[in-house]
């Protein structure tokens, strides 16, 4: 048995796979973020560990006793700041935090080639601009920093005791030289970061260390089993779906959304806001369109209306096209690179219903993937078939909407909603020496294909044109509100 732990934004998910790569058990424990001021998003590192213990506690003890390795995955870009005793100095600043917009812009002025070095232009959600913000706004905390980790690597520290990360998570910091796969001294200097604070970089399939006795006791796991370095959640999702060969592509429908294509070489195109990052496996990179909002607006609207998601989605599927929705609850990366823009409905009327609002939300998520395929095409990457992972794949309505909007065939597989946790388990298995990467990181069997519907093409084009006109219109209005 092989365990994968995925530290997400809304939950810690765990997945156990067997010798035949069958999923033997899954469990999760919820997480909440705090928002101390507008644009801020933080989490307590102690809550991550508590949720990991809770999720593992839901797995049959007999299964836990049979585990032979542990692999890690986690939300990217977060700033976990540790003092000399390796204790958190403050809550972690998350990927969807937009406080460092000015600092991201200043990094680009200081180093115009930052996007070519780091694979994408500096953005406020990345780790490096957060450190520059801390130096200015929380100098007392900045002065205490001895180590910086990414979120999954903090869990790793608790598990194996080392300060280590992998190339895919390092890639999302704006400190990493993607071409050489080493920390960039130049990018550290312009972001008030001592390069000595940063962890060692190893492949995701490398063994970080054996599971420590105290951690094993807390989690009910065998002490001493190997713990793999692991991967950022997007790269772990790629491993889970077998996207490790050049040309493999998939979409991820979690809290955030990604469109991911594996490449054999580093292919930056920073002006398109496509992320060109190092993969967690050797000699591979990827291009990625990153959407901050993913499937999150579905849960947001359901919570706002106080109605179950499933019921609202059923009502939405039966509703005719109505209002438009711009899904930027926390700003957007691809294609706009705009941390200040916010969401909005357009075209509300007396006949608007909860179902028509949800239909607009689903349509907007699909259109955000249409924008992603467009910018990838402009960067020279054409797509016609995509696999899909993440919790959003449970909605056939959303999957069909994305196929219609992008014009791509979309594949749904068993276990697609497990995603990065499955990839983490696979990384752990390879680290334990119990299977080659090519044998373990295989593609799943397809359960269902969603084909673009020709009958919907004209209506989709018309609605997409209106959707794309909404962003500049709302942006101009929002500029008068600040």
N, C-alpha and C positions, 0 to 999 in steps of 0.2 A: 504494500500500500504506500502511496506517495501523496503528501499533503501540499496543497497550494493555499496560501493566505493572501487575499487581496484587500488592501486598505483603501476603500473608496471614500467618497465625500459623505455619502449618506449612510454607509454601512460597511462593516468588515464582513467579507464573505470568505468562507472556507470551502474547499473542494478536495475530496479524497478520490484518487483513481487507483484502479487495480492493475494487475500485470498485463491485462489485455486492453488497457486504457479505458475501460468501462468506468463510469462515475459510480463509486460505491456509496458516497454520502456527500451531502452539502448542508450548510447551515449559515446563518448570518446573524449579526447583531447590529442594531441601528446606531447611527451617530448623528449628532446635531452640530451645526456651525453657529458661531456667534457673530453678530454684526455690530460692533461697538460704535460705528459711525457710518454714514453713507459711503458705500463703496468698499467697506472693510469686510473681510471674511476670515475668521480664525477658528481654530480648534485646539483643544487641550490635548497634549500628547498623552497624558495619563488616561484620557478617555479612549484613545486608540488601543492601549494595552488592555484596558478593562473590557472593551468590546471584543478583542481577540480572545481573551479568556472565556467570555460568555459564549462566543460562537463555537469555540472548541468544546466547551462543556456540553453542547447539544449533540455532539457526535458520540456514537456508541463507544464506550470505553474499550471494548474488545477490538474495534477498528483502530482506535488510537494506539493500542499496544502493538499493533502490527506495522506501524509506520516505519519506513526505511529511509525517508528523506523529507525535507521541508523546502519549499520554494516560496519566493515572495514576489508580490506585485503591489503597486500602489499609485495613488494620485500623484501627478507630477507637479513640478514647479514650486512646491511649498518650501518655506524657509523654516527649518527647525534649528534653532540656535541653542548651543550648549555651552556651559561654562567649563572651567578647567576640571571640574569633577564629573563632567559629562551629564550634567543635569540641565533640563530645559530652563532657559532664562525667562521666557515669556511664551504665551500661546503661539503655535505655529501660524504663520501667515500663508493663506491658501492660494491656489492657482487662480481662483475667481475673484481675488482681491485687486482692486483698481486704484489703490491709494498712490502708487508710484508712477503715475502717468508723466508727470514733469520730469522725473528722474530717468525714465526710459528715453524720453526725447533728448535729454542732456547727454546720455550715453552715446547716442547716434551722432550728435554734434562733436563730441570728443573723439569718436572713432567712426568716421564715415563708412569704413569697411566692416563694421560690426556684424552686419547681416551676412556677409560672405564668410566671415570666420565662424559665426555661431549658427548659421543655417537659416536664420530668419531675423528680421529687424527686432531690436529690443522692444518689448511690450511690457506694460505694467504688471501683468500676471506672472512674469518670469521671476526667477529668484534674485538675480543680480540687481535689478532696479530697487527691489525691496531693501537690500542692504544699504544702498545709497540713501534711501528714505530714512532708514533707521539711524544712520549716522547723523542726519540732520534733525530728526524729530524725537528720537529716543537715544541721545548720546550715552546716557548712563547704561542702557542695555547693550548698545554697540560696543562699549568699552569692555564689557565682560565676556565677549565672544571668544571662545577657544576652538570651537569646532562648529561646522555647519553640515547638516545632513538633509537629505530628501525624506519625505514621510515614511516610505517603506523601509528606508535604511535605518530610521530610528527603531522600528520594530526589529530589524536585523540586529542592531546593537543590543537590544534586550534579549535576543535569542542566542547570539553567538559571541557578542562582546567586542566586535571589530568595527572600525570606522571605514566603511567601504560602500561603494556604489557601482552601478554598471553604466555602460556608454549611453543607453537610451534615456536613463534618468538624468545623467550628467548633461545630456544634449539639451534638456529643457530648461537649463539654468541661465543661459546667456553668458556663461563663463567658459564654455567648452569649445575647443577648436575641433570642429567636426571632421575635418580632413585628416588631422594627425591623431585624433582621439586622445588628446591631452588637454589639461587645463590651460587656458590662455592667460599668461601674465598680464598682457595688455588689457584684456577685458576685466580682470580682477582690479587692476589699478584704477580704472575709470569708474569703478562702482564701490569704492571704499571697502574693498575686500582683500584680506591677507590670503594669498594662495595657500599658505600653510594651514589655514582653517579647513580646507576642502579635503574630502575623503579620497582614499585610494580608489582607482577605477579598475575593475576586473570584468571579464565577460559574465553575462548572466548565468551561464552554466558552470562557472567556477564555484568551488566550495569556499564559502566565507569562513566556516569553522564548524565545529561540532556544537550541538545543542547543549547549552549550559545546564547544569543540574537544577539550579533554582528556577529557570524558565521551564524546564521539563516538568518539574513538580507542579508549577502553577497551571500548566496547560494539560497535564495528564498525558504527557508524551514520553517516549523512551529517551533518556539522556544519552548524549553522544552521537545521535544520528546526524548525518551531514546536513547543513543548511546552505542552500545555494544563494548566491548573491541576488539573483532575481532580476526583475526588469520594471521599468515604468509601465503603468497599466496599458498603454496603447501597444507597446512592443510585446508585453505579456499576452495581450489579446491576439496579436499576430501569431505568436507561438501556439496559442490554443487553437487557432483556426488553420494552422499550417502555412501561414503567409511568410515564408522564409526564403523563397526563391524569387529572383528578379521577375517582376511583372505580376506577382500575386497581389490582389487588391481586395479590400473589404471596407465596410463601414461599421462604426461602433456607435450604438445608441444607448448611452448611459446618461448620467447627469449632464455631461458634455457630449459633444458629437465629434467624430473624426472620420475622414475619408483617407485611407492609408494605402500606399503602393510601395512594395519592396523594390529597391534598386540595387544594382551591382556596384554602383559607384556613387560618389557624393555629387548630387545635382542641385546646387542651390539656385534659387530664383527669388531673392528676398523681396523685390518690389511687388511680387504677386501675393505676398504674405503666406505663401506656401512654406511649411516648415520642412527643411531638409535636414534630417537627423541621423545619427549613427544608430544602427539596430543593436539589440542586445547580443546578437550572435556575431561571430567574427566575419569580417569582409563583406558586410551588408550594411546598407543605409536604407532610408525610406523617405519618400515625399508624403506630406500629410497636410490636408486642409483641416484646420482646427476650429470648431464652432463651440463657443463657450456654453451654449444653452442646450444642445442635444435634445433629449426627450424630457428634460426638466420642466418645460412649460406645461406639459400635460398634468404632472403632479401638482404644479403650482395652481393651475386653474381649478382642478378638482378640490384642492384644499381651500381655495378662496370661496368656492361655491358651496363647500360642505357636502359634496356628493361623491359617491364611489367612482373611481376612475373607469371601471368596466362599464357601468351604467351610462356614464357620459359619453364614452367612446361609441357605444351602441346607438345612442341618440344622435351623435355626430354623423355616423355613417349613413343614417336615414335622412339627415337634414340636407336641404338643397344648398348650393354655394351661396354664401351671404357676406358677412364682414370679412375684411382682411386683417391679419395680425402680423405685427413685427415682433419676433420672438426674443429680442435682446434684453432680457431681464437683468443681465450683468454685463452689458457691453458686448462687443464682438471682436474676434480676431479675424479669421478669414471670412469674407474678403476685405472687410472695412478697416481693421486695425483701429477700432474706435472704442475706447474704454468708457466714454461718457454717454454714449447713446443708450436709450432705455426702450422698453417695449411699449407697444400701443395698439389699440384696435382702431380700425377705420371703417366707417360705413354702418354703424349701429343704428337701429331703427326700432319702431314699435313692435315689429315682428321678430326681433332678435330673441333667441331662446338660449338656454344653457348649451343645448346641443349644437346650435349654429356657432356659438363661441368656441366650443371644443373643435368643431370642424375647421374653423379658421386657424386654430393652434396647430392641429395636425398638418394642415396644408402648409403652414409657415415652416414647420420643421422640414417637410419635404422640399420646400423651395430653398431652404438653406443648403441642402445637399445638392440641389441643382446649381446654386452659386459655386459650390465646391468643385463640381465636375467641370464647370466652365473655366475656373481659374487654373485647374490642372491641365485642361486642354490648351489654354493659352501658354502654359509652361512647357508644352510639348508632350504631355501624357494623356493619351486617349483611352477611355474606358468603355467597355460595353457589358461586362459581367462583374458583379460584386457579391461577395459573401457578406453576411451580416451577423454581428454579435451584440450583446448587451440586453438589458432588460426591456428596451423598447421593441425588440423583435417579437415579444409576446403578442403584439397588436398586429393582426393581419391587415387591418385598415391602414395603419401607419406604413407598413411595408409596401402595400400596393400603391399608396400615395407617393412614396419615394421612387418606386419604379416608374410611375407615370411622369413624375416631375423631372427625373434625370434621364429618362430614355434608356436606362440600363436594366438588364435582367438581374433580379435580386434573389439570392439563395438563402433559404432558412434551413438550418440544420438542428439536429437534436443537441441539446445542451448549449444552444447559442446564447442563452441568457446568463450562462456561467462565465463565459468570456475569460477575463484576465486570471481568475482563480484557477481555471483549468490550465492556462499557460504556465502559471507559477508552479503547479504540480508537475508539469512536464519538464520545466527547467530543473526542478529538484531531482527528478528521476535521472536525467542525463548527468547531473552533477554527481549522483551516487554511482555512476558507471554502469547503470542497468539499462542500456539502450543507446544507440547512436542518435545524434540529432535528426538525421533523415528518417529513421525508423519511428522515433517518438513524436516528432513535430509534423505529423501527417495531417492531411486535410480530412475534414469530417464527411460523412455521408450526407447528401442533401435530402431533406425531408420534403421541401416544397419550393417551387420556383414561382416568383412573381414576375410576370411579363408586362412590359409597358402596353397599355391598352390603346389601340389606334383610335377607338371611338372617343377617347378622352383627350386626344392630342390637341385639338383646336382650343377647347375650353381651358386646358392646362396652360397652353401658351399665352392665352389672353390674361388669365389670372396671374401668371408669373410676371408678365410685363407690368401689370399694375403693382404687384408686390415690389418689384425692383424700383418703381417710381416712388414708393412710400418712404424708403430710407432717406433720400436727400430731402424730401419734404419735411419729415419729422425732425431731421437733424437741424434744419433751418429754424424750425419752431423752438426746438430745445435750446438753441443758442441764445434765444431771447429770455430764457428762464434762468440762466446762470449768471 
